[in-house]
Amino acid sequence: MTNTFNHIAVIPARKNSKSLPYKNRILFKYTADFLKKNNLFDKVYVNSDDIVLKKMGNKYGFIFFKRKKELAGDRTSIKDVFLDMISKIKFKKNTFIWLFYIPLVYKKKIDFEKSIKLVEKKKLKSICAFKKSETHPMTCWYIKKNKPFQFIKNDLFRRQDYSEAYSHHHYICGFNIKTLIKLNNELIFKNTYPILLDNLTAKKLIEVDTYDEFKKFKKMIRK
């Protein structure tokens, strides 16, 4: 069956990182191996300011997009990165871009196969994973001048009175390029289709930002 969309995977990876130096170089192979082995996407791009990652991506047959310096800082949103990329590459009008953050090292093929099928079947504009929140927003407070204030004012005391709460997660995240301008900086809007992750998958979603988290991930994949 011919797809309606041209499915493009993009690996955004800036050179510098503070907590784990050159973490994108260290972790690149896990995302690259997954994308190369499973062949789920029409093309794969590496969006980076790092020439080393260009060479690493070339070995996999990935296309390199040079990120400009002003978009390589830690204050740049992923939306701005994609807006710049889309303004410079003549993507097909039916292009659906899938985000692959390198620090999100766990990936399961069937999750992405199902997501792609959903996009095709429902002609989705945007898709993102969600997992149950570990802390409910109704119980969250902030401290100001040594006094506690509720983020959401309420007087609930029974847990069963709380509605289900979810956190978004970029484990699965994609969008039609025509929709990008409508998305917020986390690539979500009111018509984003939510993929609800089961608890087992949610527990495996390690985001490697420190050396200790990297060791935890290595231990997990050895099991």
PAMARKOL-489443 format. One line per 10 residues: number of its first residue (from 1); for each residue x, z, y of N, C-alpha, C. Coordinates in nm, 3 decimals. Each point is the difference from the previous one (the first is absolute). Example, Ala and Ser with C-alpha at 12.3 -4.5 7.8 and 13.67 -1.06 7.14 Angstrom:
2
1 = 1.319 0.780 -0.569 -0.089 0.000 0.119 0.090 0.000 0.120  -0.035 -0.072 0.105 0.082 0.006 0.119 -0.077 0.073 0.109 .
REM end
This chain:
223
1 = 0.084 0.000 -0.120 -0.084 0.000 0.120 0.088 0.000 0.125  -0.032 -0.087 0.094 0.076 -0.010 0.123 -0.041 0.112 0.097  0.098 0.065 0.057 -0.027 0.109 0.095 -0.049 -0.054 0.134  -0.086 0.078 0.064 -0.046 -0.032 0.135 0.111 0.025 0.101  0.077 0.106 -0.026 0.104 0.042 0.093 0.140 -0.037 -0.047  0.088 -0.014 0.097 0.142 -0.017 -0.026 0.061 0.141 0.007  0.033 0.057 -0.114 0.043 0.141 -0.005 0.151 0.012 0.022  0.036 0.071 0.106 0.140 0.016 0.041 0.037 0.148 -0.003  0.109 0.032 -0.068 0.053 0.137 0.000 0.109 0.011 0.107  -0.004 0.107 0.077 0.101 0.023 0.103 0.063 0.137 -0.020 .
11 = 0.133 0.002 -0.006 0.077 0.124 -0.012 0.062 0.029 0.137  -0.055 0.094 0.076 0.061 0.037 0.128 0.110 0.103 -0.023  0.116 -0.024 0.056 0.112 0.092 -0.030 0.103 -0.004 0.112  -0.006 0.098 0.088 0.101 0.004 0.106 0.130 0.061 -0.055  0.107 -0.027 0.070 0.133 0.040 -0.047 0.021 0.150 0.003  -0.034 0.061 0.112 0.032 0.142 0.019 -0.111 0.091 -0.053  0.040 0.112 -0.057 -0.093 0.106 -0.040 0.072 0.132 0.017  -0.073 0.102 0.041 0.063 0.126 0.037 0.023 0.095 -0.117  -0.105 0.025 -0.079 0.010 0.104 -0.103 0.083 -0.043 -0.120  -0.015 -0.125 -0.043 0.078 -0.054 -0.111 0.064 -0.130 0.047 .
21 = 0.127 0.006 0.045 0.066 -0.118 0.057 -0.004 -0.121 -0.092  -0.036 -0.115 0.056 -0.008 -0.127 -0.072 -0.091 0.008 -0.122  -0.108 0.077 0.014 -0.092 0.017 -0.114 -0.062 -0.133 -0.044  -0.022 -0.092 0.095 -0.062 -0.127 -0.038 0.092 -0.085 -0.086  0.130 0.011 0.022 0.095 -0.069 -0.087 0.001 0.064 -0.139  -0.001 0.133 -0.002 0.006 0.074 -0.126 -0.124 -0.026 -0.086  -0.117 -0.008 0.064 -0.126 -0.009 -0.073 -0.055 -0.142 -0.014  0.064 -0.095 0.063 -0.052 -0.137 0.006 -0.031 -0.058 -0.138  0.087 0.023 -0.096 -0.013 -0.063 -0.131 -0.131 0.036 -0.071  -0.054 0.118 0.026 -0.121 0.042 -0.071 -0.121 -0.084 0.042 .
31 = -0.012 -0.025 0.129 -0.108 -0.086 0.048 0.029 -0.146 -0.033  0.125 -0.042 0.017 0.038 -0.139 -0.028 -0.021 -0.035 -0.147  0.042 0.088 -0.089 -0.018 -0.025 -0.144 -0.148 -0.012 -0.035  -0.081 0.088 0.057 -0.144 -0.004 -0.027 -0.061 -0.133 0.044  0.031 -0.044 0.120 -0.058 -0.123 0.053 0.050 -0.123 -0.075  0.127 -0.002 -0.034 0.058 -0.115 -0.070 -0.053 -0.009 -0.143  -0.006 0.112 -0.068 -0.042 0.003 -0.140 -0.147 -0.038 -0.017  -0.087 0.048 0.088 -0.144 -0.016 -0.021 -0.061 -0.124 0.064  0.073 -0.060 0.093 -0.040 -0.130 0.055 -0.148 -0.005 0.042  -0.042 0.098 0.078 -0.140 0.010 0.042 -0.028 -0.071 0.133 .
41 = 0.107 -0.033 0.072 -0.018 -0.050 0.137 0.061 -0.139 0.015  -0.055 -0.076 0.094 0.046 -0.137 0.022 0.141 -0.003 0.058  0.029 0.094 0.090 0.133 0.012 0.059 0.029 0.147 0.030  0.129 0.031 0.009 0.042 0.136 0.037 0.097 -0.011 0.118  -0.029 0.077 0.105 0.086 0.005 0.118 0.066 0.137 0.012  0.123 0.001 0.048 0.068 0.124 0.039 0.010 -0.003 0.152  -0.064 0.096 0.066 0.001 0.008 0.146 0.097 0.111 0.039  0.117 -0.037 0.052 0.103 0.101 0.023 0.100 -0.042 0.107  0.071 0.100 0.052 0.112 -0.023 0.091 0.132 0.018 -0.073  -0.005 0.013 -0.132 0.118 0.034 -0.081 0.048 -0.123 -0.079 .
51 = 0.119 -0.048 0.032 0.056 -0.118 -0.066 0.027 0.026 -0.148  0.027 0.125 -0.035 0.022 0.035 -0.141 -0.128 -0.021 -0.080  -0.114 0.038 0.057 -0.127 -0.021 -0.069 -0.035 -0.148 -0.009  0.048 -0.078 0.095 -0.019 -0.145 -0.008 0.069 -0.054 -0.124  0.124 0.043 -0.022 0.076 -0.046 -0.117 -0.065 0.049 -0.130  -0.048 0.124 0.001 -0.065 0.055 -0.119 -0.128 -0.077 -0.031  -0.077 -0.031 0.105 -0.124 -0.074 -0.019 0.024 -0.142 -0.047  0.106 -0.063 0.050 0.032 -0.137 -0.041 0.023 -0.011 -0.150  0.056 0.103 -0.060 0.025 0.000 -0.144 -0.129 -0.005 -0.081  -0.108 0.045 0.062 -0.131 -0.002 -0.067 -0.082 -0.124 0.038 .
61 = 0.053 -0.079 0.091 -0.074 -0.117 0.047 -0.102 0.033 0.108  0.017 0.115 0.065 -0.091 0.041 0.106 0.039 -0.067 0.132  -0.096 -0.013 0.090 0.023 -0.060 0.131 0.032 0.111 0.100  0.103 -0.020 0.079 0.040 0.102 0.097 -0.055 -0.033 0.139  -0.059 0.101 0.063 -0.044 -0.012 0.139 0.078 0.101 0.083  0.077 -0.050 0.096 0.084 0.085 0.083 -0.084 0.079 0.100  0.000 0.131 -0.013 -0.074 0.085 0.094 0.084 0.022 0.125  -0.062 -0.015 0.116 0.076 0.020 0.123 0.028 0.148 0.023  0.107 0.026 0.072 0.051 0.135 0.019 -0.104 0.096 0.056  -0.080 -0.046 0.096 -0.097 0.089 0.065 -0.114 0.042 -0.092 .
71 = -0.011 -0.065 -0.116 -0.103 0.037 -0.098 0.061 0.071 -0.122  0.125 0.042 0.013 0.069 0.063 -0.113 0.017 0.150 0.017  -0.069 0.058 0.097 0.010 0.144 0.023 -0.109 0.077 -0.072  0.014 0.132 -0.002 -0.099 0.082 -0.072 -0.128 0.024 0.080  -0.007 -0.053 0.121 -0.121 0.012 0.080 -0.086 -0.127 -0.004  0.043 -0.097 -0.077 -0.072 -0.127 -0.011 -0.104 0.008 -0.111  -0.122 -0.040 0.030 -0.105 0.002 -0.102 0.013 -0.121 -0.093  -0.049 0.016 -0.121 0.004 -0.111 -0.096 -0.089 -0.115 0.048  -0.104 0.033 0.076 -0.086 -0.106 0.055 0.079 -0.090 0.094  0.081 0.060 0.087 0.082 -0.079 0.093 0.100 -0.088 -0.075 .
81 = 0.053 0.052 -0.110 0.093 -0.077 -0.083 -0.069 -0.125 -0.054  -0.123 0.017 -0.048 -0.074 -0.113 -0.055 -0.049 -0.096 0.108  -0.040 0.052 0.115 -0.043 -0.087 0.110 0.113 -0.094 0.041  0.121 0.054 0.007 0.117 -0.081 0.035 0.027 -0.106 -0.107  -0.009 0.042 -0.124 0.027 -0.092 -0.112 -0.101 -0.115 -0.004  -0.127 0.034 0.016 -0.106 -0.101 -0.006 0.007 -0.096 0.118  0.050 0.048 0.113 0.011 -0.087 0.118 0.112 -0.103 -0.015  0.092 0.024 -0.094 0.117 -0.088 -0.013 0.002 -0.084 -0.127  -0.081 0.037 -0.097 -0.007 -0.077 -0.124 -0.135 -0.069 -0.009  -0.001 -0.126 -0.034 -0.126 -0.074 -0.011 -0.063 0.023 -0.138 .
91 = -0.057 0.119 -0.016 -0.070 0.030 -0.124 -0.129 -0.082 -0.007  -0.044 -0.029 -0.121 -0.129 -0.066 -0.018 -0.110 0.092 0.053  -0.109 -0.059 0.047 -0.109 0.078 0.059 -0.064 0.096 -0.100  0.010 -0.033 -0.129 -0.061 0.085 -0.103 0.099 0.100 -0.059  0.106 0.030 0.073 0.103 0.091 -0.052 -0.047 0.145 -0.001  0.025 0.066 -0.112 -0.029 0.142 -0.015 0.134 0.069 -0.027  0.041 0.087 0.092 0.130 0.066 -0.009 -0.013 0.135 -0.068  0.093 0.027 -0.091 0.005 0.127 -0.072 0.126 0.075 0.040  -0.018 0.126 0.038 0.111 0.084 0.046 0.066 0.071 -0.117  0.133 -0.007 -0.006 0.076 0.071 -0.102 0.110 0.084 0.066 .
101 = -0.032 0.126 0.026 0.100 0.092 0.054 0.099 0.037 -0.110  0.128 -0.015 0.027 0.103 0.029 -0.100 0.000 0.146 -0.046  -0.018 0.100 0.088 0.003 0.140 -0.047 -0.114 0.037 -0.095  -0.106 -0.082 -0.006 -0.108 0.023 -0.096 0.039 -0.068 -0.131  0.077 0.073 -0.079 0.069 -0.062 -0.113 -0.087 -0.022 -0.124  -0.105 0.080 -0.016 -0.086 -0.016 -0.119 -0.096 -0.117 0.021  -0.010 -0.086 -0.102 -0.094 -0.112 0.005 -0.047 -0.032 -0.141  -0.128 -0.030 -0.014 -0.058 -0.036 -0.129 -0.069 -0.135 0.014  0.041 -0.095 -0.084 -0.046 -0.138 0.014 -0.152 -0.013 0.006  -0.070 0.068 -0.089 -0.145 -0.017 -0.009 -0.071 0.040 0.129 .
111 = 0.056 0.097 0.073 -0.061 0.042 0.127 0.000 -0.114 0.101  0.107 -0.078 0.001 0.012 -0.111 0.094 -0.079 -0.121 -0.048  -0.005 -0.021 -0.131 -0.082 -0.108 -0.054 -0.147 0.021 0.036  -0.048 0.123 -0.020 -0.140 0.032 0.032 -0.027 -0.015 0.149  0.095 0.040 0.082 -0.018 -0.009 0.145 -0.007 -0.145 0.047  0.086 -0.083 -0.055 -0.002 -0.142 0.035 -0.132 -0.064 -0.042  -0.048 0.034 -0.119 -0.129 -0.052 -0.047 -0.115 0.044 0.090  0.006 0.125 0.047 -0.102 0.050 0.091 -0.001 -0.077 0.132  0.119 -0.025 0.052 0.013 -0.076 0.125 -0.061 -0.139 -0.017  0.029 -0.063 -0.113 -0.053 -0.134 -0.027 -0.151 0.002 -0.020 .
121 = -0.049 0.094 -0.080 -0.143 0.006 -0.033 -0.086 0.033 0.122  0.044 0.097 0.079 -0.079 0.048 0.113 0.040 -0.061 0.133  0.102 -0.088 -0.003 0.050 -0.063 0.123 0.031 0.106 0.105  0.079 0.098 -0.041 0.028 0.115 0.086 0.088 -0.036 0.119  -0.018 0.074 0.108 0.082 -0.016 0.120 0.118 0.096 0.001  -0.017 0.113 -0.068 0.102 0.105 0.000 -0.025 0.091 -0.119  0.108 0.053 -0.057 -0.010 0.088 -0.116 0.108 0.108 0.011  -0.032 0.122 -0.043 0.099 0.108 0.005 -0.036 0.105 -0.104  0.101 0.064 -0.056 -0.021 0.107 -0.098 -0.032 0.131 0.072  -0.080 0.083 -0.067 -0.032 0.134 0.048 0.007 0.098 -0.116 .
131 = 0.048 0.120 0.028 0.004 0.104 -0.101 -0.063 0.127 0.055  -0.050 0.085 -0.089 -0.063 0.124 0.045 0.100 0.085 0.077  -0.044 0.051 0.114 0.088 0.083 0.083 0.026 0.135 -0.067  0.124 0.043 0.004 0.035 0.130 -0.058 -0.052 0.113 0.088  -0.004 -0.022 0.130 -0.054 0.098 0.095 -0.118 -0.062 0.073  -0.114 0.070 0.001 -0.118 -0.056 0.065 0.011 0.017 0.152  -0.036 -0.104 0.076 0.012 0.009 0.147 -0.083 0.112 0.062  -0.106 0.042 -0.069 -0.082 0.109 0.052 0.073 0.135 -0.001  0.108 0.008 -0.076 0.075 0.126 -0.010 0.130 -0.003 0.080  0.021 -0.109 0.076 0.127 -0.016 0.072 -0.008 0.053 0.144 .
141 = 0.108 0.062 0.040 0.011 0.061 0.132 0.130 -0.044 0.067  0.004 0.009 0.131 0.126 -0.015 0.072 0.020 0.124 0.088  0.125 0.029 0.029 0.034 0.119 0.078 0.045 -0.041 0.140  -0.061 0.059 0.100 0.036 -0.028 0.139 0.005 0.132 0.077  0.114 0.026 0.061 0.021 0.125 0.074 -0.034 0.122 -0.086  0.045 -0.009 -0.124 -0.014 0.111 -0.096 -0.146 0.029 -0.038  -0.085 -0.101 0.014 -0.140 0.016 -0.039 -0.041 -0.115 -0.091  -0.086 0.028 -0.102 -0.043 -0.105 -0.093 -0.124 -0.075 0.050  0.002 -0.132 -0.019 -0.114 -0.084 0.036 -0.031 -0.095 -0.115  -0.127 -0.019 -0.029 -0.040 -0.093 -0.105 0.015 -0.144 0.046 .
151 = 0.051 -0.086 -0.090 0.001 -0.143 0.031 -0.143 -0.053 0.005  -0.082 0.045 -0.094 -0.142 -0.037 -0.002 -0.081 0.129 0.008  -0.066 0.021 0.110 -0.072 0.126 0.019 -0.114 0.012 -0.102  -0.001 0.108 -0.077 -0.104 0.023 -0.099 -0.002 0.147 -0.039  -0.109 0.040 -0.066 -0.012 0.138 -0.047 -0.037 0.003 -0.149  0.047 -0.103 -0.072 -0.027 -0.008 -0.144 0.086 0.100 -0.076  -0.054 0.054 -0.107 0.079 0.094 -0.081 -0.009 -0.031 -0.149  -0.093 -0.088 -0.040 -0.011 -0.037 -0.141 0.065 -0.137 -0.021  0.091 -0.007 -0.096 0.070 -0.126 -0.025 -0.097 -0.113 -0.036  -0.109 0.033 -0.069 -0.095 -0.104 -0.039 -0.073 -0.063 0.119 .
161 = 0.013 0.062 0.116 -0.061 -0.058 0.121 0.090 -0.104 0.066  0.124 -0.008 -0.046 0.092 -0.101 0.055 -0.030 -0.136 -0.063  -0.001 -0.103 0.079 -0.010 -0.135 -0.054 0.135 -0.039 -0.060  0.001 -0.099 -0.088 0.126 -0.045 -0.059 0.093 -0.051 0.110  0.124 0.039 -0.006 0.098 -0.043 0.101 0.113 -0.077 -0.068  0.043 -0.108 0.063 0.104 -0.085 -0.057 0.110 -0.027 0.103  0.119 -0.022 -0.051 0.113 -0.044 0.083 0.032 -0.144 -0.036  0.027 -0.082 0.099 0.039 -0.138 -0.032 0.143 -0.001 -0.053  0.032 -0.099 -0.080 0.134 -0.011 -0.057 0.037 -0.147 -0.014  0.118 -0.036 0.046 0.042 -0.140 -0.001 0.053 -0.047 -0.135 .
171 = -0.029 0.073 -0.105 0.031 -0.048 -0.136 -0.061 -0.138 -0.020  -0.124 -0.015 0.042 -0.064 -0.131 0.004 -0.049 -0.021 0.143  0.043 -0.109 0.060 -0.040 -0.028 0.138 0.017 -0.149 0.028  -0.106 -0.063 0.047 0.008 -0.141 0.031 -0.106 -0.040 0.102  0.018 -0.119 0.058 -0.094 -0.045 0.103 0.008 -0.151 0.017  -0.113 -0.057 0.039 -0.005 -0.139 0.040 0.067 -0.011 0.137  0.087 -0.097 0.020 0.075 -0.006 0.126 -0.092 -0.014 0.121  -0.118 -0.057 -0.018 -0.094 -0.014 0.112 -0.060 0.134 0.041  0.013 0.099 -0.088 -0.057 0.133 0.025 0.101 0.096 0.062  0.128 -0.033 -0.005 0.106 0.093 0.041 -0.024 0.060 0.139 .
181 = -0.042 -0.081 0.095 -0.017 0.047 0.137 -0.106 0.111 0.009  -0.091 0.005 -0.096 -0.107 0.101 0.001 0.041 0.132 -0.066  0.110 -0.002 -0.074 0.043 0.118 -0.073 0.070 0.101 0.091  -0.002 0.127 -0.039 0.076 0.099 0.076 0.146 -0.003 -0.044  0.080 0.090 0.051 0.143 -0.002 -0.029 0.035 0.035 -0.145  -0.098 0.053 -0.074 0.019 0.027 -0.143 -0.063 -0.110 -0.086  -0.040 -0.110 0.065 -0.056 -0.118 -0.066 -0.135 0.027 -0.066  -0.085 0.074 0.071 -0.134 0.034 -0.049 -0.101 -0.023 0.113  -0.122 -0.041 -0.036 -0.110 -0.004 0.096 -0.130 0.027 -0.073  -0.112 -0.006 0.070 -0.127 0.044 -0.057 -0.043 -0.081 -0.122 .
191 = 0.050 -0.123 -0.013 -0.037 -0.084 -0.114 0.107 -0.007 -0.108  0.099 0.087 0.008 0.101 0.007 -0.106 -0.067 0.045 -0.130  0.029 -0.071 -0.108 -0.057 0.037 -0.131 0.087 0.109 -0.062  -0.059 0.116 -0.033 0.080 0.110 -0.055 0.018 -0.008 -0.152  0.123 0.006 -0.044 0.031 0.012 -0.143 0.024 0.148 -0.027  -0.089 0.063 -0.076 0.012 0.143 -0.027 0.091 0.023 -0.121  0.111 0.066 0.024 0.098 0.023 -0.106 -0.040 0.120 -0.085  0.022 -0.011 -0.131 -0.026 0.115 -0.087 0.111 0.104 0.019  -0.025 0.121 -0.046 0.094 0.110 0.021 0.135 -0.024 -0.066  -0.001 -0.064 -0.117 0.125 -0.027 -0.071 0.090 -0.093 0.080 .
201 = -0.059 -0.105 0.053 0.078 -0.094 0.084 0.048 0.069 0.126  -0.088 0.078 0.063 0.036 0.068 0.125 0.120 0.092 -0.018  0.008 0.066 -0.115 0.111 0.092 -0.026 0.134 -0.073 -0.015  -0.005 -0.127 -0.035 0.123 -0.078 -0.021 0.051 -0.065 0.128  -0.074 0.012 0.106 0.036 -0.068 0.125 0.103 0.079 0.079  0.123 -0.011 -0.043 0.112 0.064 0.070 0.048 -0.093 0.112  0.007 0.053 0.120 0.057 -0.076 0.111 0.142 0.051 0.023  0.098 -0.080 -0.035 0.139 0.043 0.002 0.057 -0.008 0.141  0.019 0.117 0.060 0.056 0.008 0.135 0.125 0.087 0.005  0.024 0.074 -0.108 0.116 0.089 -0.006 0.070 -0.019 -0.135 .
211 = 0.121 0.053 -0.009 0.074 -0.011 -0.125 -0.069 0.078 -0.111  -0.060 0.114 0.033 -0.072 0.079 -0.100 -0.119 -0.077 -0.056  -0.071 -0.072 0.086 -0.113 -0.082 -0.046 0.048 -0.115 -0.087  0.117 -0.054 0.034 0.058 -0.106 -0.083 0.034 0.052 -0.139  0.055 0.119 -0.008 0.031 0.061 -0.130 -0.127 0.025 -0.079  -0.105 0.041 0.069 -0.130 0.024 -0.065 -0.055 -0.130 -0.059  0.014 -0.108 0.076 -0.046 -0.130 -0.048 0.080 -0.046 -0.121  0.132 0.014 0.005 0.086 -0.040 -0.112 -0.036 0.077 -0.126  -0.030 0.127 0.018 -0.039 0.084 -0.113 -0.133 -0.047 -0.059  -0.092 -0.041 0.087 -0.131 -0.045 -0.044 0.009 -0.129 -0.082 .
221 = 0.083 -0.096 0.042 0.007 -0.128 -0.070 0.079 0.010 -0.130  0.076 0.109 -0.017 0.072 0.020 -0.127 -0.091 0.052 -0.111  -0.115 0.054 0.039 -0.092 0.057 -0.100 -0.067 -0.110 -0.081 .
REM end
